[in-house]
Amino acid sequence: MGAWYMYFFNTTLNESPWGVQGDIQYRNWNLAGDLEQLLLRGGITYQPKMAEVKLTLGYGNITTGTYGPETSNNSESRIYQEVLFPVKFGTRLHTNHRFRYEQRFPESQAFRTRYRYNVFINIPLNKPTMDSKTVYLSLYNEIFINGQRNVGDGNFVEVFDRNRLYVALGYLIKKGLKVQMGFMNQTTDTWRKNQLQFSFHQTI
């Protein structure tokens, strides 16, 4: 059982279509202390005035540790583009759909690309809408598909990279500020692992 501790933020620049978003994630192989990954990511967003869609161009830096007492790690730089758009069903079912395309520059492998699709679902429990002091159920599923299979030195990866299935309880403290605590199951073509997730989400 691992644990991820995460902070997400986004903001709009002077009520214009432009904005900034990013996240900091400290991921552990165990509950704390055995670094799995440190992820630092940020991007410039653009939201057209006549469309419920957000476009992002961003960069991420990822440091990946080794399971157990071994302290070696490697790094990866990543450029990404994404499209995020919400779809609401009725009054209580809030969904967001995210398509992300990544260009990856791992320290120990050849250049790679990856495609990701994530569907997020939020369902308010104690109120009819997502308002201040709302307890809500949060779900998502994200699938990762590799673009290139050849990663250098005669090594290849599968087309399927991984899948993440997540369920959590969230609390919307006030508009633009919420916390979540949940459980994620991550599956690759060779292993499966469970993670606790603690996240803080802020719209500035």
FIKOLZA-1660 file (N, C-alpha, C; in steps of 0.1 Angstrom, whole numbers, plus 5000, padded with zeros to 4 digits):
% residues 204
   i   px   py   pz ch aa at
   1 5008 4988 5000  A  M  N
   1 5000 5000 5000  A  M CA
   1 5009 5012 5000  A  M  C
   2 5008 5020 4989  A  G  N
   2 5015 5033 4989  A  G CA
   2 5006 5045 4992  A  G  C
   3 5012 5057 4992  A  A  N
   3 5004 5069 4994  A  A CA
   3 5009 5080 4986  A  A  C
   4 5000 5088 4980  A  W  N
   4 5003 5100 4973  A  W CA
   4 4998 5112 4980  A  W  C
   5 5006 5122 4981  A  Y  N
   5 5002 5135 4987  A  Y CA
   5 5003 5146 4976  A  Y  C
   6 4992 5153 4973  A  M  N
   6 4991 5161 4961  A  M CA
   6 4984 5175 4963  A  M  C
   7 4989 5184 4956  A  Y  N
   7 4984 5198 4956  A  Y CA
   7 4981 5202 4942  A  Y  C
   8 4969 5206 4938  A  F  N
   8 4965 5211 4925  A  F CA
   8 4961 5225 4926  A  F  C
   9 4965 5233 4916  A  F  N
   9 4960 5247 4916  A  F CA
   9 4957 5252 4902  A  F  C
  10 4948 5261 4900  A  N  N
  10 4946 5268 4887  A  N CA
  10 4941 5282 4890  A  N  C
  11 4944 5291 4881  A  T  N
  11 4940 5305 4882  A  T CA
  11 4938 5311 4868  A  T  C
  12 4930 5321 4868  A  T  N
  12 4927 5329 4855  A  T CA
  12 4935 5342 4856  A  T  C
  13 4941 5346 4846  A  L  N
  13 4948 5359 4846  A  L CA
  13 4939 5371 4842  A  L  C
  14 4936 5378 4853  A  N  N
  14 4928 5391 4851  A  N CA
  14 4915 5388 4843  A  N  C
  15 4908 5378 4846  A  E  N
  15 4895 5374 4840  A  E CA
  15 4896 5373 4824  A  E  C
  16 4908 5370 4820  A  S  N
  16 4910 5368 4805  A  S CA
  16 4908 5353 4802  A  S  C
  17 4909 5349 4789  A  P  N
  17 4908 5335 4786  A  P CA
  17 4921 5327 4790  A  P  C
  18 4931 5334 4794  A  W  N
  18 4944 5328 4797  A  W CA
  18 4945 5325 4812  A  W  C
  19 4953 5315 4816  A  G  N
  19 4954 5311 4830  A  G CA
  19 4967 5302 4832  A  G  C
  20 4968 5298 4844  A  V  N
  20 4979 5289 4848  A  V CA
  20 4974 5278 4856  A  V  C
  21 4979 5266 4854  A  Q  N
  21 4975 5255 4863  A  Q CA
  21 4988 5247 4866  A  Q  C
  22 4987 5239 4876  A  G  N
  22 4998 5230 4879  A  G CA
  22 4995 5221 4891  A  G  C
  23 5005 5212 4894  A  D  N
  23 5003 5203 4906  A  D CA
  23 5017 5199 4911  A  D  C
  24 5017 5196 4923  A  I  N
  24 5029 5190 4930  A  I CA
  24 5024 5177 4936  A  I  C
  25 5031 5166 4933  A  Q  N
  25 5028 5153 4938  A  Q CA
  25 5040 5146 4945  A  Q  C
  26 5038 5142 4957  A  Y  N
  26 5048 5135 4964  A  Y CA
  26 5043 5120 4966  A  Y  C
  27 5049 5111 4958  A  R  N
  27 5043 5097 4958  A  R CA
  27 5053 5088 4965  A  R  C
  28 5047 5079 4973  A  N  N
  28 5056 5070 4981  A  N CA
  28 5052 5055 4978  A  N  C
  29 5062 5047 4978  A  W  N
  29 5060 5032 4976  A  W CA
  29 5052 5027 4989  A  W  C
  30 5055 5033 5000  A  N  N
  30 5048 5029 5012  A  N CA
  30 5040 5041 5017  A  N  C
  31 5036 5042 5029  A  L  N
  31 5028 5053 5034  A  L CA
  31 5036 5066 5035  A  L  C
  32 5049 5065 5037  A  A  N
  32 5058 5077 5038  A  A CA
  32 5072 5073 5039  A  A  C
  33 5081 5080 5032  A  G  N
  33 5095 5078 5033  A  G CA
  33 5102 5071 5022  A  G  C
  34 5095 5062 5015  A  D  N
  34 5102 5055 5004  A  D CA
  34 5097 5061 4991  A  D  C
  35 5105 5071 4985  A  L  N
  35 5101 5078 4974  A  L CA
  35 5098 5070 4962  A  L  C
  36 5086 5071 4956  A  E  N
  36 5082 5065 4944  A  E CA
  36 5084 5076 4933  A  E  C
  37 5078 5087 4934  A  Q  N
  37 5080 5098 4925  A  Q CA
  37 5078 5112 4931  A  Q  C
  38 5085 5122 4927  A  L  N
  38 5082 5136 4930  A  L CA
  38 5079 5142 4916  A  L  C
  39 5067 5147 4915  A  L  N
  39 5062 5152 4902  A  L CA
  39 5059 5167 4904  A  L  C
  40 5066 5175 4895  A  L  N
  40 5063 5190 4895  A  L CA
  40 5058 5193 4881  A  L  C
  41 5047 5199 4880  A  R  N
  41 5041 5201 4867  A  R CA
  41 5033 5215 4866  A  R  C
  42 5034 5222 4855  A  G  N
  42 5027 5234 4853  A  G CA
  42 5025 5237 4839  A  G  C
  43 5014 5245 4836  A  G  N
  43 5011 5248 4822  A  G CA
  43 5003 5261 4821  A  G  C
  44 5003 5266 4809  A  I  N
  44 4995 5278 4805  A  I CA
  44 4982 5273 4799  A  I  C
  45 4971 5278 4804  A  T  N
  45 4958 5274 4799  A  T CA
  45 4951 5285 4790  A  T  C
  46 4942 5280 4782  A  Y  N
  46 4934 5289 4774  A  Y CA
  46 4920 5284 4773  A  Y  C
  47 4910 5292 4777  A  Q  N
  47 4896 5288 4777  A  Q CA
  47 4888 5298 4768  A  Q  C
  48 4884 5294 4756  A  P  N
  48 4877 5302 4747  A  P CA
  48 4864 5307 4754  A  P  C
  49 4860 5320 4752  A  K  N
  49 4848 5325 4758  A  K CA
  49 4835 5318 4754  A  K  C
  50 4835 5313 4742  A  M  N
  50 4822 5307 4737  A  M CA
  50 4822 5292 4738  A  M  C
  51 4831 5286 4745  A  A  N
  51 4832 5272 4746  A  A CA
  51 4835 5267 4760  A  A  C
  52 4829 5256 4764  A  E  N
  52 4832 5250 4778  A  E CA
  52 4843 5240 4776  A  E  C
  53 4855 5246 4773  A  V  N
  53 4866 5237 4771  A  V CA
  53 4879 5245 4775  A  V  C
  54 4888 5237 4781  A  K  N
  54 4901 5243 4785  A  K CA
  54 4913 5236 4778  A  K  C
  55 4921 5244 4772  A  L  N
  55 4933 5239 4765  A  L CA
  55 4946 5242 4773  A  L  C
  56 4955 5233 4774  A  T  N
  56 4967 5235 4782  A  T CA
  56 4979 5230 4775  A  T  C
  57 4990 5239 4776  A  L  N
  57 5003 5235 4771  A  L CA
  57 5012 5236 4783  A  L  C
  58 5019 5224 4787  A  G  N
  58 5026 5224 4799  A  G CA
  58 5039 5216 4799  A  G  C
  59 5046 5217 4810  A  Y  N
  59 5059 5210 4812  A  Y CA
  59 5059 5203 4826  A  Y  C
  60 5064 5191 4827  A  G  N
  60 5066 5184 4839  A  G CA
  60 5080 5179 4841  A  G  C
  61 5084 5179 4854  A  N  N
  61 5097 5172 4858  A  N CA
  61 5094 5162 4868  A  N  C
  62 5098 5149 4866  A  I  N
  62 5095 5138 4874  A  I CA
  62 5108 5131 4879  A  I  C
  63 5109 5130 4892  A  T  N
  63 5120 5122 4897  A  T CA
  63 5115 5109 4903  A  T  C
  64 5120 5098 4898  A  T  N
  64 5115 5085 4902  A  T CA
  64 5125 5077 4910  A  T  C
  65 5120 5073 4922  A  G  N
  65 5129 5065 4931  A  G CA
  65 5128 5050 4929  A  G  C
  66 5136 5043 4936  A  T  N
  66 5136 5028 4935  A  T CA
  66 5130 5022 4948  A  T  C
  67 5122 5012 4946  A  Y  N
  67 5115 5005 4957  A  Y CA
  67 5125 4999 4967  A  Y  C
  68 5122 5001 4980  A  G  N
  68 5130 4995 4990  A  G CA
  68 5141 5004 4995  A  G  C
  69 5151 4998 5001  A  P  N
  69 5162 5006 5007  A  P CA
  69 5171 5013 4996  A  P  C
  70 5171 5008 4984  A  E  N
  70 5180 5014 4974  A  E CA
  70 5176 5029 4972  A  E  C
  71 5186 5038 4971  A  T  N
  71 5183 5052 4970  A  T CA
  71 5185 5059 4957  A  T  C
  72 5189 5051 4947  A  S  N
  72 5191 5056 4933  A  S CA
  72 5178 5061 4927  A  S  C
  73 5179 5071 4918  A  N  N
  73 5167 5076 4912  A  N CA
  73 5170 5080 4898  A  N  C
  74 5160 5083 4890  A  N  N
  74 5162 5089 4876  A  N CA
  74 5152 5099 4874  A  N  C
  75 5154 5108 4864  A  S  N
  75 5146 5119 4861  A  S CA
  75 5140 5119 4847  A  S  C
  76 5129 5126 4845  A  E  N
  76 5123 5127 4832  A  E CA
  76 5117 5141 4831  A  E  C
  77 5119 5146 4819  A  S  N
  77 5113 5159 4815  A  S CA
  77 5101 5155 4806  A  S  C
  78 5090 5163 4806  A  R  N
  78 5078 5159 4799  A  R CA
  78 5071 5172 4794  A  R  C
  79 5068 5173 4782  A  I  N
  79 5060 5183 4776  A  I CA
  79 5046 5177 4773  A  I  C
  80 5035 5184 4776  A  Y  N
  80 5022 5178 4774  A  Y CA
  80 5012 5189 4768  A  Y  C
  81 5002 5184 4761  A  Q  N
  81 4991 5192 4757  A  Q CA
  81 4978 5185 4761  A  Q  C
  82 4969 5192 4765  A  E  N
  82 4956 5186 4770  A  E CA
  82 4944 5194 4767  A  E  C
  83 4933 5187 4766  A  V  N
  83 4920 5193 4764  A  V CA
  83 4911 5188 4775  A  V  C
  84 4904 5197 4782  A  L  N
  84 4895 5193 4793  A  L CA
  84 4882 5199 4791  A  L  C
  85 4871 5191 4791  A  F  N
  85 4858 5197 4789  A  F CA
  85 4848 5190 4798  A  F  C
  86 4839 5198 4805  A  P  N
  86 4829 5192 4814  A  P CA
  86 4816 5188 4807  A  P  C
  87 4810 5178 4812  A  V  N
  87 4796 5174 4808  A  V CA
  87 4788 5171 4820  A  V  C
  88 4777 5177 4821  A  K  N
  88 4768 5176 4833  A  K CA
  88 4756 5168 4829  A  K  C
  89 4752 5158 4837  A  F  N
  89 4740 5150 4835  A  F CA
  89 4731 5152 4846  A  F  C
  90 4719 5158 4843  A  G  N
  90 4709 5162 4853  A  G CA
  90 4715 5172 4862  A  G  C
  91 4711 5172 4875  A  T  N
  91 4716 5182 4885  A  T CA
  91 4727 5177 4894  A  T  C
  92 4730 5164 4894  A  R  N
  92 4739 5159 4905  A  R CA
  92 4752 5153 4899  A  R  C
  93 4751 5149 4886  A  L  N
  93 4763 5141 4881  A  L CA
  93 4772 5151 4873  A  L  C
  94 4783 5154 4878  A  H  N
  94 4793 5163 4872  A  H CA
  94 4805 5155 4866  A  H  C
  95 4807 5156 4853  A  T  N
  95 4818 5148 4848  A  T CA
  95 4828 5158 4841  A  T  C
  96 4840 5154 4840  A  N  N
  96 4851 5161 4832  A  N CA
  96 4858 5151 4824  A  N  C
  97 4861 5154 4812  A  H  N
  97 4868 5145 4803  A  H CA
  97 4881 5152 4799  A  H  C
  98 4892 5144 4801  A  R  N
  98 4905 5150 4798  A  R CA
  98 4913 5141 4788  A  R  C
  99 4917 5147 4777  A  F  N
  99 4926 5140 4768  A  F CA
  99 4940 5147 4769  A  F  C
 100 4950 5139 4771  A  R  N
 100 4964 5144 4772  A  R CA
 100 4973 5137 4763  A  R  C
 101 4982 5145 4757  A  Y  N
 101 4992 5139 4748  A  Y CA
 101 5006 5144 4754  A  Y  C
 102 5015 5134 4756  A  E  N
 102 5027 5137 4763  A  E CA
 102 5039 5133 4754  A  E  C
 103 5049 5142 4754  A  Q  N
 103 5062 5139 4748  A  Q CA
 103 5072 5138 4760  A  Q  C
 104 5078 5126 4761  A  R  N
 104 5086 5122 4773  A  R CA
 104 5101 5121 4769  A  R  C
 105 5109 5126 4778  A  F  N
 105 5123 5126 4777  A  F CA
 105 5129 5119 4789  A  F  C
 106 5128 5106 4791  A  P  N
 106 5134 5099 4803  A  P CA
 106 5149 5099 4802  A  P  C
 107 5155 5100 4814  A  E  N
 107 5169 5100 4815  A  E CA
 107 5176 5088 4810  A  E  C
 108 5170 5076 4811  A  S  N
 108 5177 5064 4808  A  S CA
 108 5170 5057 4796  A  S  C
 109 5161 5063 4789  A  Q  N
 109 5154 5057 4777  A  Q CA
 109 5154 5067 4766  A  Q  C
 110 5150 5062 4754  A  A  N
 110 5148 5070 4742  A  A CA
 110 5135 5079 4744  A  A  C
 111 5134 5089 4735  A  F  N
 111 5123 5097 4735  A  F CA
 111 5110 5089 4733  A  F  C
 112 5099 5092 4740  A  R  N
 112 5087 5085 4739  A  R CA
 112 5075 5094 4739  A  R  C
 113 5064 5089 4734  A  T  N
 113 5051 5097 4735  A  T CA
 113 5041 5088 4742  A  T  C
 114 5030 5094 4747  A  R  N
 114 5020 5087 4754  A  R CA
 114 5007 5094 4753  A  R  C
 115 4996 5086 4752  A  Y  N
 115 4982 5092 4751  A  Y CA
 115 4975 5088 4764  A  Y  C
 116 4967 5098 4769  A  R  N
 116 4960 5095 4781  A  R CA
 116 4945 5100 4780  A  R  C
 117 4936 5092 4785  A  Y  N
 117 4922 5097 4786  A  Y CA
 117 4917 5094 4800  A  Y  C
 118 4911 5105 4806  A  N  N
 118 4906 5104 4820  A  N CA
 118 4892 5109 4820  A  N  C
 119 4883 5101 4827  A  V  N
 119 4869 5106 4829  A  V CA
 119 4868 5108 4844  A  V  C
 120 4865 5120 4849  A  F  N
 120 4863 5124 4863  A  F CA
 120 4848 5125 4866  A  F  C
 121 4844 5120 4877  A  I  N
 121 4829 5121 4881  A  I CA
 121 4829 5126 4895  A  I  C
 122 4821 5136 4898  A  N  N
 122 4818 5141 4911  A  N CA
 122 4803 5141 4913  A  N  C
 123 4799 5136 4925  A  I  N
 123 4785 5135 4928  A  I CA
 123 4783 5140 4942  A  I  C
 124 4776 5152 4944  A  P  N
 124 4773 5157 4957  A  P CA
 124 4764 5148 4965  A  P  C
 125 4767 5147 4978  A  L  N
 125 4759 5137 4986  A  L CA
 125 4750 5144 4996  A  L  C
 126 4754 5155 5002  A  N  N
 126 4746 5161 5012  A  N CA
 126 4739 5174 5007  A  N  C
 127 4741 5177 4995  A  K  N
 127 4735 5189 4988  A  K CA
 127 4731 5186 4974  A  K  C
 128 4722 5193 4968  A  P  N
 128 4718 5190 4954  A  P CA
 128 4728 5195 4944  A  P  C
 129 4737 5204 4948  A  T  N
 129 4747 5209 4939  A  T CA
 129 4761 5210 4946  A  T  C
 130 4771 5212 4938  A  M  N
 130 4785 5214 4943  A  M CA
 130 4786 5228 4948  A  M  C
 131 4783 5230 4961  A  D  N
 131 4783 5243 4967  A  D CA
 131 4792 5242 4980  A  D  C
 132 4794 5253 4987  A  S  N
 132 4802 5253 4999  A  S CA
 132 4797 5243 5009  A  S  C
 133 4806 5237 5016  A  K  N
 133 4803 5227 5026  A  K CA
 133 4796 5214 5021  A  K  C
 134 4800 5211 5008  A  T  N
 134 4794 5199 5002  A  T CA
 134 4803 5187 5004  A  T  C
 135 4798 5176 5008  A  V  N
 135 4805 5163 5008  A  V CA
 135 4801 5156 4995  A  V  C
 136 4811 5151 4988  A  Y  N
 136 4808 5145 4975  A  Y CA
 136 4816 5133 4973  A  Y  C
 137 4811 5124 4964  A  L  N
 137 4818 5112 4959  A  L CA
 137 4826 5116 4947  A  L  C
 138 4839 5112 4947  A  S  N
 138 4847 5115 4935  A  S CA
 138 4852 5102 4929  A  S  C
 139 4851 5100 4916  A  L  N
 139 4855 5088 4909  A  L CA
 139 4863 5092 4897  A  L  C
 140 4873 5084 4893  A  Y  N
 140 4879 5086 4880  A  Y CA
 140 4885 5073 4875  A  Y  C
 141 4886 5072 4862  A  N  N
 141 4894 5061 4855  A  N CA
 141 4902 5067 4844  A  N  C
 142 4915 5064 4844  A  E  N
 142 4924 5069 4834  A  E CA
 142 4932 5058 4828  A  E  C
 143 4932 5058 4814  A  I  N
 143 4939 5048 4807  A  I CA
 143 4951 5055 4800  A  I  C
 144 4963 5048 4799  A  F  N
 144 4975 5053 4793  A  F CA
 144 4979 5044 4782  A  F  C
 145 4981 5050 4770  A  I  N
 145 4985 5042 4758  A  I CA
 145 4999 5047 4753  A  I  C
 146 5009 5039 4751  A  N  N
 146 5022 5043 4746  A  N CA
 146 5021 5046 4731  A  N  C
 147 5028 5056 4727  A  G  N
 147 5029 5059 4713  A  G CA
 147 5040 5052 4706  A  G  C
 148 5052 5051 4712  A  Q  N
 148 5064 5043 4707  A  Q CA
 148 5066 5031 4716  A  Q  C
 149 5069 5020 4710  A  R  N
 149 5072 5008 4718  A  R CA
 149 5087 5007 4720  A  R  C
 150 5095 5012 4711  A  N  N
 150 5109 5010 4712  A  N CA
 150 5115 5021 4721  A  N  C
 151 5120 5017 4733  A  V  N
 151 5125 5027 4742  A  V CA
 151 5141 5028 4743  A  V  C
 152 5147 5021 4733  A  G  N
 152 5162 5022 4732  A  G CA
 152 5168 5009 4738  A  G  C
 153 5181 5007 4733  A  D  N
 153 5189 4996 4737  A  D CA
 153 5182 4982 4736  A  D  C
 154 5174 4981 4725  A  G  N
 154 5167 4968 4722  A  G CA
 154 5155 4965 4732  A  G  C
 155 5151 4975 4739  A  N  N
 155 5140 4973 4749  A  N CA
 155 5127 4979 4743  A  N  C
 156 5116 4972 4745  A  F  N
 156 5103 4976 4740  A  F CA
 156 5093 4975 4752  A  F  C
 157 5083 4984 4750  A  V  N
 157 5071 4984 4760  A  V CA
 157 5059 4980 4752  A  V  C
 158 5048 4976 4760  A  E  N
 158 5036 4973 4754  A  E CA
 158 5028 4985 4750  A  E  C
 159 5018 4983 4741  A  V  N
 159 5010 4995 4737  A  V CA
 159 5002 5000 4749  A  V  C
 160 4997 4991 4757  A  F  N
 160 4990 4995 4770  A  F CA
 160 5001 4998 4780  A  F  C
 161 5000 5010 4786  A  D  N
 161 5010 5014 4796  A  D CA
 161 5004 5011 4810  A  D  C
 162 4992 5017 4813  A  R  N
 162 4987 5015 4826  A  R CA
 162 4972 5020 4827  A  R  C
 163 4965 5016 4838  A  N  N
 163 4952 5021 4840  A  N CA
 163 4951 5024 4855  A  N  C
 164 4944 5036 4858  A  R  N
 164 4942 5040 4872  A  R CA
 164 4927 5041 4875  A  R  C
 165 4923 5034 4885  A  L  N
 165 4909 5035 4889  A  L CA
 165 4908 5040 4903  A  L  C
 166 4900 5050 4906  A  Y  N
 166 4900 5058 4918  A  Y CA
 166 4887 5061 4923  A  Y  C
 167 4885 5060 4937  A  V  N
 167 4873 5064 4944  A  V CA
 167 4877 5071 4956  A  V  C
 168 4869 5082 4960  A  A  N
 168 4873 5090 4971  A  A CA
 168 4861 5098 4976  A  A  C
 169 4862 5102 4989  A  L  N
 169 4853 5112 4994  A  L CA
 169 4860 5126 4994  A  L  C
 170 4852 5136 4990  A  G  N
 170 4857 5149 4990  A  G CA
 170 4849 5159 4998  A  G  C
 171 4854 5170 5001  A  Y  N
 171 4847 5181 5009  A  Y CA
 171 4850 5194 5002  A  Y  C
 172 4840 5201 4997  A  L  N
 172 4841 5214 4991  A  L CA
 172 4840 5224 5002  A  L  C
 173 4851 5229 5007  A  I  N
 173 4852 5238 5018  A  I CA
 173 4844 5251 5014  A  I  C
 174 4848 5257 5003  A  K  N
 174 4841 5269 4997  A  K CA
 174 4844 5269 4983  A  K  C
 175 4839 5278 4975  A  K  N
 175 4841 5279 4961  A  K CA
 175 4856 5281 4959  A  K  C
 176 4862 5272 4951  A  G  N
 176 4876 5272 4947  A  G CA
 176 4885 5265 4957  A  G  C
 177 4880 5258 4967  A  L  N
 177 4888 5251 4977  A  L CA
 177 4882 5238 4981  A  L  C
 178 4889 5227 4979  A  K  N
 178 4883 5214 4983  A  K CA
 178 4894 5204 4986  A  K  C
 179 4891 5194 4994  A  V  N
 179 4901 5183 4997  A  V CA
 179 4894 5170 4994  A  V  C
 180 4903 5160 4991  A  Q  N
 180 4898 5147 4988  A  Q CA
 180 4907 5136 4995  A  Q  C
 181 4901 5125 4999  A  M  N
 181 4909 5114 5005  A  M CA
 181 4903 5102 4998  A  M  C
 182 4912 5094 4991  A  G  N
 182 4906 5083 4984  A  G CA
 182 4916 5071 4982  A  G  C
 183 4912 5062 4974  A  F  N
 183 4919 5050 4971  A  F CA
 183 4920 5048 4956  A  F  C
 184 4932 5044 4951  A  M  N
 184 4934 5042 4937  A  M CA
 184 4941 5028 4935  A  M  C
 185 4936 5021 4925  A  N  N
 185 4943 5009 4921  A  N CA
 185 4949 5012 4907  A  N  C
 186 4962 5010 4906  A  Q  N
 186 4970 5012 4894  A  Q CA
 186 4974 4998 4889  A  Q  C
 187 4972 4996 4876  A  T  N
 187 4975 4984 4869  A  T CA
 187 4983 4986 4857  A  T  C
 188 4994 4979 4856  A  T  N
 188 5002 4979 4843  A  T CA
 188 5002 4965 4837  A  T  C
 189 5010 4963 4826  A  D  N
 189 5010 4950 4820  A  D CA
 189 5017 4940 4828  A  D  C
 190 5025 4944 4839  A  T  N
 190 5033 4935 4847  A  T CA
 190 5030 4935 4862  A  T  C
 191 5023 4946 4867  A  W  N
 191 5021 4946 4881  A  W CA
 191 5008 4954 4884  A  W  C
 192 5003 4953 4897  A  R  N
 192 4992 4960 4902  A  R CA
 192 4995 4965 4916  A  R  C
 193 4991 4977 4919  A  K  N
 193 4994 4983 4932  A  K CA
 193 4983 4992 4937  A  K  C
 194 4981 4992 4950  A  N  N
 194 4970 5001 4956  A  N CA
 194 4977 5013 4962  A  N  C
 195 4970 5024 4961  A  Q  N
 195 4975 5037 4967  A  Q CA
 195 4965 5044 4975  A  Q  C
 196 4968 5049 4986  A  L  N
 196 4960 5060 4992  A  L CA
 196 4963 5073 4986  A  L  C
 197 4953 5082 4985  A  Q  N
 197 4956 5095 4979  A  Q CA
 197 4950 5106 4988  A  Q  C
 198 4958 5116 4990  A  F  N
 198 4953 5128 4998  A  F CA
 198 4956 5140 4989  A  F  C
 199 4946 5148 4986  A  S  N
 199 4948 5159 4977  A  S CA
 199 4941 5171 4981  A  S  C
 200 4947 5183 4978  A  F  N
 200 4942 5196 4981  A  F CA
 200 4940 5203 4967  A  F  C
 201 4929 5209 4965  A  H  N
 201 4926 5215 4952  A  H CA
 201 4922 5229 4954  A  H  C
 202 4929 5239 4947  A  Q  N
 202 4926 5253 4949  A  Q CA
 202 4925 5260 4935  A  Q  C
 203 4914 5268 4934  A  T  N
 203 4913 5277 4923  A  T CA
 203 4914 5291 4929  A  T  C
 204 4924 5298 4924  A  I  N
 204 4928 5311 4929  A  I CA
 204 4922 5322 4921  A  I  C
% end
